[in-house]
Amino acid sequence: MTRIYSAGLVLVFSWAAFGQAPVRSFEVASVKVNQDRRSRPVISTSGARFNAEARFLLPLLLYAFNLRSYQVPRTPALATLDDFRYDVTAKAAGDAIPTADQFRQMLQSMPPRWSTTEPMAAITR
């Protein structure tokens, strides 16, 4: 009986894993500190391109994980995420146009080179 139960669990979890779409990634991404303090914060997509201008790191993370600000408790550590505004420009790999959820997954999978103490250089894969 235990073997049948275990085999059933393996089949269920295997089926769930095969049903998931592969995570897409950015072909190239550029992350720079925004020098223009007057620019308006914007996140937009056009085709395979993702663009975020003059965004603090916390709103980018909120966008990437599809969270609202009230869902994240304020802590002193989060205050350091508002030291720099960033401009993020990225192009998705492949020819298909990503959905909003796929863009979010791609942002989540970017290398963790975000810095709150110094500006970032371009990131390429």
VENVENVEN-V798086 format. One record per helix or strand of 2 or more residues. SS is the DSSP state (alpha for helix, beta for strand). FROM is the first residue (numbers start at 1). LEN is the number of residues. Records with the same first field share a line. If there is no record, write none. Layout:
SS=FROM-LEN ; FROM-LEN
This chain:
alpha=2-17 ; 57-8 ; 69-3 ; 76-7 ; 100-9
beta=26-8 ; 42-5 ; 49-8 ; 85-8 ; 123-2
